[in-house]
């Protein structure tokens, strides 16, 4: 029986194969080769297809704070999701940002310093005191464990005065209630 090495580019590849059952192995930087599922493939005389999966071995911490650097005041809640480079296709479920501003993505792929893997993320929500990062977050992973800081600036402070409508300039003590409907 023949052996085939099929190059997979951007998740896809193909080859013309003789009918038969094949043991399958995989090599992909940042992934566990032993996690390949399934481990066999049966080719038939007609066209066919099979989806294989691998488990990535990396960990990424995105740290959301007011400076986008170490030591900044963290946001206290929110969520973020892995996406394509445009943010229109989401991969997997959203990850919560904890009370120290950290969102941990387990099982992410990674490359090498010569050939890093770029992953993209979109912030979905933040706490009530900060702005969401509106741009797609791009992260280059070149090792199994990576950390990247993301800035979430404080909301703009709005200043209000409350004064008497008859006696111009007479300040009033009270409360203004704002509802965002």
Secondary structure in CASP SS format (residue, H / E / C, confidence):
PFRMAT SS
TARGET T0000
AUTHOR 0000-0000-0000
METHOD secondary structure of the structure
MODEL  1
X C 1.00
X C 1.00
X C 1.00
X C 1.00
X C 1.00
X C 1.00
X C 1.00
X C 1.00
X E 1.00
X C 1.00
X C 1.00
X E 1.00
X C 1.00
X C 1.00
X C 1.00
X C 1.00
X C 1.00
X C 1.00
X C 1.00
X E 1.00
X E 1.00
X E 1.00
X E 1.00
X C 1.00
X C 1.00
X C 1.00
X C 1.00
X C 1.00
X C 1.00
X C 1.00
X E 1.00
X E 1.00
X E 1.00
X E 1.00
X E 1.00
X E 1.00
X E 1.00
X C 1.00
X C 1.00
X E 1.00
X E 1.00
X E 1.00
X E 1.00
X C 1.00
X C 1.00
X C 1.00
X C 1.00
X C 1.00
X C 1.00
X C 1.00
X C 1.00
X C 1.00
X E 1.00
X E 1.00
X E 1.00
X E 1.00
X C 1.00
X E 1.00
X E 1.00
X E 1.00
X E 1.00
X E 1.00
X E 1.00
X E 1.00
X E 1.00
X C 1.00
X C 1.00
X C 1.00
X C 1.00
X C 1.00
X C 1.00
X C 1.00
X C 1.00
X E 1.00
X C 1.00
X C 1.00
X C 1.00
X E 1.00
X E 1.00
X E 1.00
X E 1.00
X E 1.00
X E 1.00
X C 1.00
X C 1.00
X C 1.00
X C 1.00
X C 1.00
X C 1.00
X E 1.00
X E 1.00
X E 1.00
X E 1.00
X E 1.00
X E 1.00
X E 1.00
X E 1.00
X C 1.00
X C 1.00
X C 1.00
X C 1.00
X E 1.00
X E 1.00
X E 1.00
X E 1.00
X E 1.00
X E 1.00
X E 1.00
X C 1.00
X C 1.00
X C 1.00
X C 1.00
X C 1.00
X C 1.00
X C 1.00
X C 1.00
X E 1.00
X E 1.00
X E 1.00
X E 1.00
X E 1.00
X E 1.00
X E 1.00
X E 1.00
X E 1.00
X E 1.00
X C 1.00
X C 1.00
X C 1.00
X E 1.00
X C 1.00
X C 1.00
X C 1.00
X C 1.00
X C 1.00
X C 1.00
X E 1.00
X E 1.00
X E 1.00
X E 1.00
X E 1.00
X C 1.00
X C 1.00
X C 1.00
X E 1.00
X E 1.00
X E 1.00
X E 1.00
X E 1.00
X E 1.00
X E 1.00
X C 1.00
X C 1.00
X E 1.00
X C 1.00
X C 1.00
X C 1.00
X C 1.00
X C 1.00
X C 1.00
X C 1.00
X C 1.00
X E 1.00
X C 1.00
X C 1.00
X C 1.00
X C 1.00
X C 1.00
X C 1.00
X C 1.00
X E 1.00
X C 1.00
X C 1.00
X C 1.00
X C 1.00
X C 1.00
X C 1.00
X C 1.00
X C 1.00
X C 1.00
X C 1.00
END
